[in-house]
Amino acid sequence: MSKQVFKPNKEFSKNARIKNMCEYQDLQDFAAEDYEGFWGSYAKEKLEWIEPFTNVLDESNAPFVKWFDGGKLNVSSQCIDRHLDSRKNKAAIIFEGDRGDKQIITYLELYYNVNKLANLLKEDFGVQKGDRVVIYMPMIPEAAYAMLACARIGAIHSIVFGGFSSEALKDRIEDAEAKVVITADGAYRKTKPYMLKPVVDAAIDENSPVKKVLVVERNNEDVTWVAGRDYSYNELIKNKSGVCEPEVMDAEDPLFLLYTSGSTGKPKGVQHNSAGYILWAQMTMEWVFDVKENDTYWCTADVGWITGHTYIVYGPLAMGATTVMFEGVITHPDAGRPWKMVEEHRINQFYTAPTAIRVLHKMGEHEPAKYDLSSLKVLGTVGEPIDPPAWKWYYEEVGASKCAIVDTYWQTETGGHVVSPLPGATPIKAGCATLPLPGIMAEILDPATGELAEPGETGYMCITRPWPSQIRGVWGDPERYIKSYFGDVKKDGKAVYFTGDGARYDEDGYITITGRTDDVINVSGHRMGTAEVEAAIKKHPNVAEVAVVGKPHDIKGEGIFAYIVLKSDKGVADEVEEVKAINKVIQKEIGNIALCDDMVFAPGLPKTRSGKIMRRILRAIAKGEEITQDISTLEDPSIVETISTMVNK
Ligand code: WTA
C-alpha cells in the first residue's frame, strides 16, 4: 500500500462541516465520554419529532437494542414535509433516463407524488401499518416514491434488486410474507427495453401471499395483466389526493427489510428501524459528503442495494439535498457518460463503486479530460477495497488532485458509513478507509483475545457499542441475528458486533479493510454467499457436489469459481454444454449477477475426514497459489494435485 498522504484541500476545509482533525477528535472525545449525550443531542437537533424520546439507548436486552425510545416521528416527513417551508421549489430528485430523457422533481412535487401513492396503497390495496411491500423496480423516480409512500403509511418495504430472478424474488416475497409488489413493466438499458413484470408474474402463484401488483408503465411494452391482481400505477394514481397524513411511528418501528447474503443458508432479511436509521443517514450525508445547499449530488448505485437506500434516497432527502437518479449504464454510449453528466448537471459529489472506477478507467482512461469536471468537490467509493491504481486515476484524472476521496466502509447491516475519511479533515491514503466516524466505536480486534489488533496484524473489524443505524434483527429469525453477528468476538467478556470483514491498522492507526473472513464473495461490490450459489448449482440434475470460492478479478474485484463434481454415471459429455446448462440454472435461481466466471468439473473435492470441504485449498488453487497447508489429514490428499493440474492446464 502506498504510504503517500494527501492532505484535504484547504479551500474546501474552510467551509467544511468538520474542518480539521482537532474538530474530529473533539467529536470522538464527546462520544467516548458521554455516548448517550452525544447521540441524544444529535437526535434532537437533526430530526423533527412528533413526540420527543424519553430514553436515548436501551441496552437491557442486548444485542436487541432500542434507540430514542418513546419518540414518535415519520421518516417520509423527515425527507419531505419539513423541507416544504424553505425548499419547496428546490430539486429533490434529478432523474436522467437511459436514453438521456431528463426530469426534475421538486420537493413539493415529491410531496404530492408520494402522498398520492401512499393513498393508493391504503385505499385501493388496503395496505396498513406493519404490512410488507416488495418493491421490484428499475431506477426510476417511482422507486423512490414507492419507498417513501411505504414509510408514510408505516408499511415495511423490501426492495429486491431488479437483476434477481423470479425464484430469488419469490423467496424474498415469501420470507417477508409481502402482500403487495410494486414493479414496472420494464425499463431501458442501452436504449433497448428490458422487462421486469414477467419476472414478477413467474414469482407469484396461487399460494403466494401477494394479492396485488402495482405496475408502473415505463417502457409500455406488452405485458400480461392478471385481472383483480395487477393494476396500472399510471391509471390509479390519476385521481388520488395529494395529501396523506403521515402515520405516527415509534422510533423503533421497522422502516424496511433488505435481504443480503451471509455465509450460510438463504439470504437474511436485514431489518432497519425508523429513527436511528434516518438520523445516521442524514448525519453521514452531512459529514462524509459535506453536501451544501446548492450542491448536486450523484450516487450511481441501484436502489436495490443498501447504498441506493441510504445514499440515493433517505440520506440526501433527509438533509434536503438534490439527489441524481440514473437509469442507464455508465459506460453507455461510451465511458464518458458519467463525466458528461457531471458537466451537464454540475455535480459536486460523485459516489460510485471501485468496480465502476476500474471499468471507466479501462474503457475511457482519457475521457474525464474531455469534460468540465470543475464542479466536483468530493469523490466517494464503496462496496469493496479499492486498489491503488484505480484510486490514483480517480484522484488525479477525475478529481484533478483537488477532491477528497472518501473511501466509505460500511454494510447493509450498518445502515450507513462506519469507517470513512471526512473530506475537509482527514488526510487520506490510497486504498484506505482511514478512521471510524465520530460516534462509531469501530475497532479491529484479535478474535482470540478480544484485544486491539497490533498495527500490521490482520484482525476482525468489529463495532463494540451499539449505534443508531445498526441492524435491529433478521426478519423472522432472532436467533440468526445473534449467531450471525454477535457470536465470534468478545471484548471484555461481552459479545460485540462483528462485521465479517478482516482489517488492519497501519502505524498511524488508519484502518485498511482486507476483505471478508467468511464465505461471502464480493462480486462487483455485490455480496454473494457461496452457500447460495452452491444451492443453485445443486439444482442441476447432473450435479453431485459443488464448492464455490472467490477468485481475484481485474474488474469485478472478485469472480465466482465453481468446482463441480458430476454424478458418476453422467460424466462430462460436452463441457461447453454442461457449463451452459448450469449457468441457466443459476440464472433461474438467482440471476445473472451470480453467473460463474470459471467452472471446473472435478472428480472429487478436498475434504477432511469428517466431510468438511476445504475451501481454503480450493481458493488457493483458483488463484494459482502454491498449497502450503498440510493436506495429509484430508480424506483423499491426491485430489488436490488432480484438481490443481486441471485448473492450471
Ligand atoms: C465490503 C455495501 C472495503 C465489505 C455498502 C462489507 C468494503 C461488504 C467497503 C458490505 C470499503 C464495503 N472497503 N470493503 N470501502 N465498503 N465493503 O452489505 O466486505 O452490500 O462487509 O454493503 O462490502 O456489502 P453490502
Boltz pocket constraint, residues with backbone or C-beta under 6 A from the ligand:
constraints:
  - pocket:
      binder: B
      contacts: [[A, 260], [A, 305], [A, 306], [A, 307], [A, 381], [A, 382], [A, 383], [A, 384], [A, 385], [A, 386], [A, 407], [A, 408], [A, 409], [A, 410], [A, 411], [A, 412], [A, 413], [A, 419], [A, 433], [A, 499], [A, 500], [A, 501], [A, 513], [A, 515], [A, 516], [A, 522], [A, 525], [A, 526], [A, 527]]
      max_distance: 6.0
